[in-house]
Amino acid sequence: MHLHGLLSFPLTPFTEDGKVNLAVLADHVEQQLAAGPSGLFVACGTGEFTSLSMQEYRDVVGTAVRVAAGRVPVFAGTGGGPQLARDFAAAAAETGADGLLLLPPYLVSSTPAGLVEHVRFVAEATPLPITVYQRANAVLDPAAAVALLDVPTVAGIKDGRGDVSAMLRLVTAIRTSGHPRAAEFGFLNGLPTAELSVQAYRAIGVESYSSAVLCFVPDIATAFYRAVSAGDAATAQTLLAAFYLPFVALRDLVPGYAVSLVKAGARLAGLDVGAVRPPLLDPTPAHVERLAEVIAAGRAALHGLRKAA
């Protein structure tokens, strides 16, 4: 399950009365697949995993698996306390998921060695390959990262901390460990709006990244990915200046906008994904208006690039 390139993290649509909207989810997943990601990660952070009941989770994962129909692997989020993470992992396997993204353990902080034991505990209950999400209270050090190689189903690490120097230490420790699995182990850049850090992470050997903006501006997201992959610095910088940096400035105004602003963008794109669930808040009308302006500026820049080419 060594992934590469652009990764999709679909939203979870809700109806006006707060139920999961599986019909819209199916359309959303199909649109994401059309953008050409190498994998789908459903019911994760962008998909509001923490707000889903077990039955809703099964419905979301099952819908994504059905729509994907083997075209790309489908990973499902799992997390909470260790036993709850096991329960969600079992549900993901039963509904046909190809792998798991293990989110940080609920509330409790520990040491890197303790995190390894948490991962091991969850992994013992499922045959699915696991990507460990490093962020918040789930932080690895080089020794712990190498220890993950001894858990056969742990396939990679997704970084959401943004400490490039620390991530370099993990990558180097694993790649030079001499472990039989070292070369196949995967690393993902999972920062919010990862496009801002793609070039820095590529320099340390982390080429794959999650793209939340793929959910509402797939044309910009894929153009940026192609530019970075081709070493087209001028195009990447133009899109950063016109779209990504203004988007991040808006995103950073309110905690939780990393999800709710993306959902607002999907609504602007004509997808009836509904509102976010508490404790997240939907963007204010003024912020939605600003988001529309940022999207328009990004598309104008993209049009100019295409015209110049």
C-alpha positions as CSV (number, residue, x, y, z in Angstrom):
1,M,0.0,0.0,0.0
2,H,2.9,2.4,-0.8
3,L,1.0,5.4,-2.0
4,H,2.4,8.2,-4.2
5,G,1.3,11.6,-5.4
6,L,-1.9,13.4,-4.7
7,L,-4.3,11.9,-2.2
8,S,-8.0,12.7,-1.8
9,F,-9.7,13.3,1.6
10,P,-13.4,13.5,0.8
11,L,-15.9,15.4,2.9
12,T,-18.9,13.8,4.6
13,P,-22.1,15.4,3.4
14,F,-25.0,16.0,5.7
15,T,-28.7,16.7,5.0
16,E,-30.5,19.7,6.4
17,D,-31.8,17.6,9.3
18,G,-28.2,16.4,10.1
19,K,-28.2,12.9,8.6
20,V,-25.4,11.6,6.4
21,N,-26.2,12.2,2.7
22,L,-25.0,9.1,1.0
23,A,-26.2,10.1,-2.5
24,V,-24.2,13.3,-2.4
25,L,-21.2,11.4,-0.9
26,A,-21.3,9.1,-3.9
27,D,-21.3,12.0,-6.3
28,H,-18.5,13.7,-4.4
29,V,-16.3,10.5,-4.4
30,E,-16.9,10.1,-8.2
31,Q,-15.8,13.7,-8.7
32,Q,-12.7,13.1,-6.6
33,L,-11.8,10.0,-8.6
34,A,-12.1,12.0,-11.8
35,A,-9.3,14.3,-10.5
36,G,-6.9,11.3,-10.5
37,P,-5.8,10.9,-6.9
38,S,-3.8,7.8,-6.1
39,G,-5.9,7.0,-3.0
40,L,-9.1,8.0,-1.1
41,F,-9.1,8.6,2.6
42,V,-12.7,8.7,3.8
43,A,-14.1,9.4,7.3
44,C,-10.9,11.0,8.3
45,G,-10.3,14.6,9.6
46,T,-11.7,16.3,6.6
47,G,-14.5,13.8,6.7
48,E,-15.4,14.6,10.3
49,F,-14.6,11.1,11.6
50,T,-15.1,12.2,15.2
51,S,-18.7,13.2,14.6
52,L,-19.9,9.9,13.0
53,S,-21.7,7.1,14.7
54,M,-20.6,3.6,14.0
55,Q,-23.5,3.0,11.6
56,E,-22.8,6.3,9.8
57,Y,-19.1,5.3,9.6
58,R,-20.0,2.0,8.0
59,D,-22.3,3.7,5.5
60,V,-19.7,6.3,4.6
61,V,-16.9,3.7,4.1
62,G,-19.1,1.3,2.3
63,T,-20.3,4.0,-0.1
64,A,-16.8,5.1,-0.9
65,V,-15.7,1.4,-1.5
66,R,-18.7,0.8,-3.8
67,V,-18.1,4.0,-5.9
68,A,-14.4,3.5,-6.1
69,A,-14.9,-0.1,-7.3
70,G,-11.2,-0.9,-7.1
71,R,-10.0,2.0,-9.2
72,V,-8.0,3.3,-6.2
73,P,-7.5,2.0,-2.7
74,V,-9.9,3.3,-0.1
75,F,-8.5,4.1,3.4
76,A,-10.8,4.7,6.3
77,G,-10.1,6.8,9.4
78,T,-10.0,5.0,12.8
79,G,-9.3,6.4,16.2
80,G,-10.5,7.4,19.6
81,G,-9.4,5.2,22.5
82,P,-7.6,2.0,21.7
83,Q,-10.6,-0.3,22.0
84,L,-12.8,2.1,20.0
85,A,-10.1,2.3,17.4
86,R,-10.2,-1.5,17.1
87,D,-14.0,-1.4,16.7
88,F,-13.8,1.1,13.9
89,A,-11.0,-0.8,12.3
90,A,-13.1,-4.0,12.3
91,A,-16.0,-2.1,10.8
92,A,-13.7,-0.7,8.0
93,A,-12.5,-4.2,7.1
94,E,-16.0,-5.6,7.1
95,T,-17.2,-2.8,4.7
96,G,-14.4,-3.4,2.3
97,A,-11.8,-0.7,3.0
98,D,-8.3,-1.4,1.8
99,G,-6.4,0.3,4.6
100,L,-6.7,2.5,7.7
101,L,-5.5,5.9,8.8
102,L,-4.9,5.7,12.6
103,L,-5.7,9.1,14.1
104,P,-4.1,10.2,17.4
105,P,-5.5,8.5,20.6
106,Y,-8.3,10.3,22.3
107,L,-7.2,12.9,24.9
108,V,-4.4,10.9,26.5
109,S,-0.8,11.9,26.0
110,S,2.1,9.5,26.3
111,T,5.6,8.9,25.2
112,P,6.7,7.8,21.6
113,A,7.1,4.3,23.0
114,G,3.6,4.4,24.4
115,L,2.3,5.5,21.0
116,V,4.0,2.5,19.4
117,E,2.1,0.2,21.9
118,H,-1.1,2.0,21.0
119,V,-0.5,1.3,17.3
120,R,0.5,-2.3,18.0
121,F,-2.7,-2.8,20.1
122,V,-4.9,-1.6,17.2
123,A,-2.9,-3.4,14.6
124,E,-3.3,-6.8,16.4
125,A,-7.1,-6.6,15.8
126,T,-7.2,-6.0,12.0
127,P,-5.5,-7.4,8.9
128,L,-5.7,-4.0,7.1
129,P,-2.5,-1.9,6.5
130,I,-2.3,1.1,8.7
131,T,-0.9,4.5,8.2
132,V,-0.1,6.2,11.5
133,Y,-1.1,9.9,11.7
134,Q,1.5,11.9,13.6
135,R,0.1,15.1,15.1
136,A,-1.1,16.7,18.3
137,N,-0.6,14.2,21.1
138,A,0.8,11.5,18.8
139,V,4.4,12.2,18.2
140,L,7.1,9.8,17.2
141,D,10.8,10.0,17.6
142,P,13.3,8.1,15.4
143,A,13.5,5.0,17.7
144,A,9.7,4.8,17.8
145,A,9.4,5.2,14.0
146,V,11.9,2.3,13.5
147,A,10.0,0.2,16.0
148,L,6.9,0.5,13.8
149,L,8.7,-1.5,11.2
150,D,8.3,-4.5,13.5
151,V,4.5,-4.2,13.3
152,P,3.9,-6.0,9.9
153,T,0.7,-4.2,9.0
154,V,2.0,-0.6,9.6
155,A,2.6,0.7,6.1
156,G,3.5,4.3,6.7
157,I,3.5,7.6,8.6
158,K,1.4,10.6,7.8
159,D,2.9,13.8,9.3
160,G,0.6,16.6,10.5
161,R,3.1,18.4,12.7
162,G,5.0,20.4,10.1
163,D,8.4,20.1,11.7
164,V,10.5,19.3,8.6
165,S,13.7,18.7,10.6
166,A,12.0,16.2,12.9
167,M,10.4,14.5,9.9
168,L,13.8,14.2,8.2
169,R,15.1,12.4,11.3
170,L,12.2,9.9,11.1
171,V,12.6,9.3,7.3
172,T,16.4,8.9,7.7
173,A,16.1,6.6,10.7
174,I,13.7,4.2,8.8
175,R,15.5,4.3,5.4
176,T,18.9,3.6,7.0
177,S,17.6,1.1,9.6
178,G,18.5,-2.0,7.6
179,H,15.1,-3.4,8.3
180,P,13.7,-5.6,5.5
181,R,10.6,-3.3,5.3
182,A,12.5,0.0,5.3
183,A,12.5,0.7,1.5
184,E,8.7,0.0,1.1
185,F,7.6,2.1,4.1
186,G,5.5,5.1,3.1
187,F,5.5,8.7,4.2
188,L,2.7,11.3,3.6
189,N,2.6,15.0,4.1
190,G,-0.7,15.5,5.9
191,L,-0.5,19.1,6.9
192,P,-3.6,21.3,6.5
193,T,-3.3,22.8,3.0
194,A,-0.3,20.6,2.4
195,E,0.5,22.4,-0.8
196,L,2.3,25.1,1.2
197,S,4.9,22.6,2.4
198,V,5.1,20.2,-0.6
199,Q,8.4,21.5,-1.9
200,A,10.1,21.3,1.5
201,Y,8.8,17.8,2.1
202,R,9.8,16.6,-1.3
203,A,13.3,17.6,-0.5
204,I,13.4,15.1,2.4
205,G,11.9,12.3,0.4
206,V,8.2,12.8,1.2
207,E,6.5,13.2,-2.1
208,S,2.9,12.1,-1.4
209,Y,0.5,14.6,0.2
210,S,-3.1,15.1,1.1
211,S,-5.0,17.8,-0.6
212,A,-8.2,19.1,1.1
213,V,-8.7,21.8,-1.6
214,L,-9.0,18.9,-4.1
215,C,-12.6,18.7,-2.6
216,F,-13.7,22.0,-4.2
217,V,-11.1,23.3,-6.7
218,P,-9.7,20.1,-8.3
219,D,-8.6,22.0,-11.3
220,I,-6.2,24.2,-9.2
221,A,-5.1,21.3,-7.0
222,T,-4.2,19.0,-10.0
223,A,-2.5,21.9,-11.8
224,F,-0.4,22.6,-8.8
225,Y,0.5,18.9,-8.4
226,R,1.6,18.6,-12.0
227,A,3.7,21.8,-11.7
228,V,5.5,20.6,-8.6
229,S,6.0,17.1,-10.1
230,A,7.5,18.6,-13.2
231,G,9.7,21.1,-11.4
232,D,7.7,24.0,-12.8
233,A,8.5,26.5,-10.1
234,A,7.0,29.4,-11.9
235,T,3.5,27.8,-12.1
236,A,3.7,26.6,-8.6
237,Q,4.6,30.0,-7.3
238,T,1.9,31.7,-9.3
239,L,-0.8,29.4,-7.8
240,L,0.6,29.8,-4.3
241,A,0.5,33.6,-4.6
242,A,-2.9,33.8,-6.2
243,F,-4.8,31.0,-4.4
244,Y,-3.1,29.0,-1.7
245,L,-1.6,31.7,0.5
246,P,-4.8,33.8,0.5
247,F,-6.8,30.6,1.2
248,V,-4.6,29.7,4.2
249,A,-4.8,33.3,5.5
250,L,-8.6,33.0,5.5
251,R,-8.4,29.4,6.9
252,D,-6.3,30.5,9.8
253,L,-8.8,33.1,11.0
254,V,-11.0,30.6,12.9
255,P,-10.1,27.2,14.5
256,G,-11.8,24.4,12.5
257,Y,-11.9,26.3,9.2
258,A,-9.5,23.6,7.9
259,V,-12.6,21.5,7.5
260,S,-15.6,24.0,7.5
261,L,-14.0,26.3,4.9
262,V,-13.4,23.3,2.6
263,K,-17.0,22.3,3.0
264,A,-18.1,25.9,2.2
265,G,-15.9,25.7,-0.9
266,A,-17.7,22.5,-2.0
267,R,-21.0,24.2,-1.6
268,L,-19.8,27.1,-3.7
269,A,-18.9,24.5,-6.3
270,G,-22.5,23.3,-6.4
271,L,-22.2,20.2,-4.2
272,D,-24.9,20.0,-1.5
273,V,-22.6,18.8,1.3
274,G,-24.5,20.6,4.0
275,A,-23.1,22.1,7.2
276,V,-20.4,20.9,9.5
277,R,-21.3,19.1,12.8
278,P,-20.5,20.6,16.2
279,P,-18.1,21.7,17.6
280,L,-17.1,22.9,14.1
281,L,-18.7,26.1,12.9
282,D,-19.6,27.0,9.4
283,P,-17.9,30.1,8.0
284,T,-19.6,33.5,8.3
285,P,-21.2,35.0,5.2
286,A,-18.4,37.5,4.9
287,H,-15.8,34.7,5.0
288,V,-17.7,32.7,2.4
289,E,-17.7,35.8,0.2
290,R,-14.0,36.1,0.7
291,L,-13.5,32.4,-0.2
292,A,-15.4,32.9,-3.4
293,E,-13.0,35.8,-4.3
294,V,-10.0,33.7,-3.5
295,I,-11.3,30.8,-5.7
296,A,-12.0,33.3,-8.6
297,A,-8.5,34.7,-8.3
298,G,-7.0,31.3,-8.3
299,R,-8.9,30.3,-11.4
300,A,-8.0,33.5,-13.1
301,A,-4.3,32.8,-12.5
302,L,-4.7,29.3,-13.8
303,H,-6.5,30.6,-16.9
304,G,-3.6,33.0,-17.4
305,L,-1.0,30.2,-17.1
306,R,-2.9,28.0,-19.6
307,K,-3.3,30.9,-22.0
308,A,0.4,31.7,-21.8
309,A,1.3,28.1,-22.5
